[in-house]
Amino acid sequence: MASEVHTRLAELRKSKLVRDDSGPHRVYRDSAGNVYHSVTHILKETAPEAQQKALERWLAKPGSELTRETAATRGTLAHNHAEYLLKTGAKLARQTANKRNCWKASKDGLERCPGSITRWGIERAIQGAPRVAWSAAGYARGLRGWIADNCTAIHSIEFSIHHDAGFAGTCDALIDIQGKGPFIVDWKTSVRERSEEMLENYIDQCGAYSLGLTSLTGIKPVGAFVVIARRTGAPQVRQLSSLELRGSEGRFLDRCEAYFSDAAA
C-alpha cells in the first residue's frame, strides 16, 4: 500500500498537463483534451467584490506595477530557497535512512524515517544553501527558520495537482510538522501582516490543493499551514485544522461552480 501511494505521489512532481496561453488567460489541457483553469485565477475571479475593487484602485496608483514586480521577484526568491532546503534535506535524509534501513510505513500509506534524520538533513541543507539576494534575504530567513524548527518529514515538494472540477495548480509542499501530518503547506511573502479576511484566498487555495491531492493519490491531509514570510522576524502562520481544511475544500468547490457559471453566461 505504501509503495502505491508513494508512486502516485511521485508522479505529481511533473505535471502531465500542457500549458495553453492562446486564450484570454492561461489554461492547462490533458491528453484527453480536458481543460483545467489555474487555482489562483479562479480565486482572483471569485474574490469578494470589495477586494477586487480595492485591487483595481491599488493597481491604478503610480508605481504600483513596479511594486508588484518587486513583490513577485521577492516571493519567487523566497520560494526557491524553501524549495532548495526541502529538496536537499529530503535527499540527504533519504540516503541516510536507506543506509540504516529505518523507514516505517504509516496508516496513511506514507513511509517515514525518524524525524531526527529529517532535521539533520535540513540543517545540512541550510549550511550549504546558496545565498539569497538582499531584497529577499529576510523573507527567506523567516521561511528557513520555520522549516528548521517544525519540519519532521518531507513527503513532496512543488507537486502538481488537477481535479475533475476543472482546476489545476502547484502546491508548495506536503510535510509533517512536529511529528504530525501530512500537512499541505503554502509559502507566501508580505510586507504587512495579513488579516483573517485577507487570508481567505490563501486558505481556500489550500483546500484546492487538498482536493487535488486526495483525488489523485488517496492521501488525505490532516490539515494545512499558510506560512507568510516577513522582511524581519518570524513568519505569520495560519494553521488549518482538519475540519477547517475540509471547509476550505467545500468553499473552493463553490467558487469553482460560481466561476464556471459566470464563464458560461
C-alpha positions as CSV (number, residue, x, y, z in Angstrom):
1,M,0.0,0.0,0.0
2,A,2.7,2.4,1.0
3,S,4.7,1.9,-2.3
4,E,1.5,2.5,-4.3
5,V,0.8,5.8,-2.5
6,H,4.4,7.0,-2.9
7,T,4.4,6.1,-6.6
8,R,1.2,8.1,-7.2
9,L,2.6,11.0,-5.1
10,A,5.9,10.9,-7.0
11,E,4.1,11.1,-10.3
12,L,2.7,14.5,-9.3
13,R,6.2,16.0,-9.2
14,K,6.0,16.5,-13.0
15,S,2.7,17.8,-14.4
16,K,1.1,15.8,-17.2
17,L,-0.8,18.8,-18.4
18,V,0.1,21.0,-21.3
19,R,0.0,24.8,-20.8
20,D,-2.1,26.8,-23.2
21,D,-1.6,30.6,-23.3
22,S,-3.6,31.2,-26.5
23,G,-6.8,32.4,-24.8
24,P,-7.6,35.4,-22.6
25,H,-5.9,33.7,-19.7
26,R,-3.8,30.6,-19.2
27,V,-5.3,27.2,-19.0
28,Y,-4.0,23.6,-19.0
29,R,-5.0,20.6,-21.1
30,D,-4.6,16.9,-20.6
31,S,-4.1,14.2,-23.3
32,A,-7.9,13.7,-23.5
33,G,-8.5,17.4,-24.2
34,N,-9.9,18.2,-20.8
35,V,-9.3,21.9,-19.8
36,Y,-8.2,22.9,-16.3
37,H,-8.1,26.5,-15.1
38,S,-5.5,27.9,-12.7
39,V,-6.4,27.7,-9.0
40,T,-5.0,31.2,-8.5
41,H,-7.0,32.6,-11.4
42,I,-10.2,31.1,-10.1
43,L,-9.5,32.6,-6.7
44,K,-8.8,36.0,-8.2
45,E,-12.0,36.0,-10.3
46,T,-14.2,34.8,-7.4
47,A,-12.8,37.1,-4.7
48,P,-15.4,39.4,-2.9
49,E,-16.2,42.5,-5.0
50,A,-14.8,44.8,-2.3
51,Q,-11.4,43.0,-2.6
52,Q,-11.4,43.2,-6.4
53,K,-12.3,46.9,-6.4
54,A,-9.5,47.6,-3.8
55,L,-7.0,45.8,-6.0
56,E,-8.2,47.8,-9.0
57,R,-7.7,51.1,-7.1
58,W,-4.2,50.0,-6.0
59,L,-3.2,49.0,-9.5
60,A,-4.3,52.4,-10.8
61,K,-1.8,54.2,-8.5
62,P,1.5,55.4,-10.0
63,G,4.3,52.9,-9.3
64,S,2.1,50.0,-8.5
65,E,3.3,47.9,-11.4
66,L,6.9,48.2,-10.2
67,T,5.9,47.4,-6.7
68,R,4.0,44.3,-7.9
69,E,7.0,43.1,-9.9
70,T,9.3,43.6,-7.0
71,A,7.0,41.6,-4.7
72,A,6.7,38.8,-7.3
73,T,10.5,38.6,-7.6
74,R,10.9,38.6,-3.8
75,G,8.3,35.9,-3.5
76,T,10.0,33.7,-6.1
77,L,13.4,34.0,-4.5
78,A,12.0,33.1,-1.1
79,H,10.0,30.2,-2.5
80,N,13.1,28.9,-4.4
81,H,15.1,29.0,-1.1
82,A,12.5,27.0,0.7
83,E,12.3,24.5,-2.2
84,Y,16.0,24.1,-2.2
85,L,16.1,23.4,1.6
86,L,13.3,20.8,1.4
87,K,14.6,19.0,-1.7
88,T,18.2,18.9,-0.5
89,G,17.1,17.9,3.1
90,A,14.8,15.2,1.7
91,K,17.6,13.8,-0.4
92,L,20.1,13.7,2.4
93,A,17.6,12.2,4.8
94,R,16.5,9.5,2.3
95,Q,20.1,8.5,1.6
96,T,20.8,8.1,5.4
97,A,17.5,6.3,6.1
98,N,18.2,3.9,3.2
99,K,21.6,3.0,4.6
100,R,20.1,2.4,8.1
101,N,17.0,0.7,6.7
102,C,14.9,2.7,9.2
103,W,11.8,3.5,7.1
104,K,8.4,2.8,8.7
105,A,5.1,2.6,7.0
106,S,2.1,4.5,8.4
107,K,-1.6,4.0,8.3
108,D,-1.9,6.9,5.9
109,G,0.1,5.0,3.3
110,L,3.2,7.1,3.6
111,E,6.6,5.9,4.7
112,R,8.6,7.9,7.2
113,C,12.2,7.9,8.6
114,P,12.9,9.1,12.1
115,G,12.3,12.9,12.5
116,S,15.8,13.4,13.8
117,I,17.2,12.3,10.4
118,T,15.0,14.7,8.5
119,R,16.0,17.5,10.9
120,W,19.7,16.6,10.3
121,G,19.2,16.7,6.5
122,I,17.5,20.1,6.7
123,E,20.3,21.5,8.8
124,R,22.9,20.2,6.3
125,A,20.9,21.8,3.5
126,I,20.8,25.1,5.3
127,Q,24.6,25.0,5.8
128,G,25.2,24.6,2.1
129,A,22.3,26.7,0.7
130,P,23.2,29.4,-1.9
131,R,23.0,32.9,-0.6
132,V,19.7,34.7,-1.3
133,A,19.7,38.1,-2.9
134,W,19.5,41.0,-0.4
135,S,15.9,42.0,-1.4
136,A,14.6,38.6,-0.3
137,A,17.1,37.6,2.4
138,G,14.9,38.5,5.3
139,Y,11.9,36.7,3.9
140,A,14.0,33.6,3.1
141,R,15.4,33.6,6.6
142,G,11.9,33.5,8.1
143,L,10.9,30.5,6.0
144,R,14.3,28.8,6.7
145,G,13.8,29.2,10.4
146,W,10.3,27.9,10.4
147,I,11.2,24.8,8.3
148,A,14.2,24.0,10.6
149,D,12.1,24.4,13.7
150,N,9.0,22.5,12.6
151,C,9.5,20.0,9.7
152,T,10.0,16.4,10.7
153,A,9.2,14.6,7.4
154,I,9.2,15.6,3.8
155,H,6.8,13.8,1.5
156,S,6.7,16.0,-1.6
157,I,7.8,19.5,-2.8
158,E,6.4,21.6,-5.6
159,F,3.9,18.9,-6.8
160,S,1.2,19.5,-9.4
161,I,-2.5,18.7,-9.0
162,H,-5.6,18.8,-11.1
163,H,-9.2,17.9,-10.4
164,D,-12.4,16.9,-12.3
165,A,-14.0,20.1,-11.1
166,G,-11.8,21.8,-13.7
167,F,-8.8,23.3,-11.8
168,A,-5.1,22.7,-11.7
169,G,-2.2,24.1,-9.6
170,T,1.1,23.5,-7.9
171,C,1.3,23.0,-4.2
172,D,4.5,24.1,-2.4
173,A,4.9,21.1,0.0
174,L,3.4,18.2,1.8
175,I,5.3,17.7,5.0
176,D,4.9,16.6,8.6
177,I,5.0,19.2,11.4
178,Q,6.3,18.3,14.8
179,G,5.8,14.7,14.2
180,K,2.2,15.0,12.9
181,G,0.9,15.1,9.3
182,P,0.8,15.1,6.4
183,F,0.1,18.8,6.1
184,I,-0.4,20.9,3.0
185,V,2.0,23.9,3.2
186,D,1.8,27.1,1.2
187,W,4.6,29.7,1.3
188,K,3.7,33.4,1.0
189,T,5.6,36.7,1.5
190,S,4.1,40.0,2.7
191,V,5.4,43.3,3.9
192,R,2.5,43.7,6.3
193,E,0.6,41.2,8.5
194,R,-2.5,39.8,6.8
195,S,-5.9,40.0,8.5
196,E,-8.1,36.9,8.6
197,E,-10.2,38.4,5.8
198,M,-7.1,38.8,3.6
199,L,-6.1,35.2,4.3
200,E,-9.3,33.9,2.9
201,N,-7.9,33.3,-0.6
202,Y,-4.8,31.6,0.8
203,I,-7.0,29.3,3.0
204,D,-9.2,28.3,0.1
205,Q,-6.1,27.7,-2.0
206,C,-5.0,25.1,0.4
207,G,-8.5,23.5,0.1
208,A,-8.0,23.3,-3.7
209,Y,-4.6,21.6,-3.3
210,S,-6.0,19.1,-0.7
211,L,-8.9,18.2,-3.1
212,G,-6.4,17.6,-6.0
213,L,-4.0,15.6,-3.8
214,T,-6.7,13.3,-2.4
215,S,-8.3,12.7,-5.8
216,L,-5.0,11.8,-7.5
217,T,-3.3,9.8,-4.7
218,G,-5.8,8.9,-2.0
219,I,-3.8,10.9,0.6
220,K,-6.0,13.0,2.9
221,P,-4.0,15.8,4.6
222,V,-4.7,16.2,8.3
223,G,-4.6,20.0,8.0
224,A,-2.7,22.8,6.3
225,F,-0.3,25.7,7.1
226,V,-0.1,29.1,5.4
227,V,3.3,30.5,6.2
228,I,3.7,34.1,5.3
229,A,7.3,35.3,5.5
230,R,8.0,38.9,6.6
231,R,11.0,41.1,5.9
232,T,12.1,40.8,9.6
233,G,11.1,38.5,12.4
234,A,9.2,35.2,12.4
235,P,6.6,34.4,9.7
236,Q,2.9,34.9,10.2
237,V,1.5,31.4,10.4
238,R,-2.1,30.4,9.9
239,Q,-2.8,26.7,10.7
240,L,-5.9,25.0,9.4
241,S,-7.3,22.1,11.4
242,S,-8.7,19.1,9.6
243,L,-12.2,20.5,10.0
244,E,-11.1,23.9,8.6
245,L,-9.3,22.3,5.7
246,R,-12.5,20.3,4.8
247,G,-14.4,23.6,5.0
248,S,-11.9,25.3,2.6
249,E,-12.3,22.4,0.2
250,G,-16.1,23.0,0.1
251,R,-15.7,26.7,-0.3
252,F,-13.3,26.3,-3.2
253,L,-15.7,23.9,-5.0
254,D,-18.4,26.6,-4.5
255,R,-16.1,29.2,-6.0
256,C,-15.4,26.8,-9.0
257,E,-19.1,26.5,-9.6
258,A,-19.5,30.3,-9.5
259,Y,-16.5,30.8,-11.7
260,F,-17.6,28.4,-14.4
261,S,-21.2,29.6,-14.2
262,D,-20.0,33.2,-14.9
263,A,-17.8,32.0,-17.7
264,A,-20.7,30.2,-19.4
265,A,-23.1,33.2,-19.0
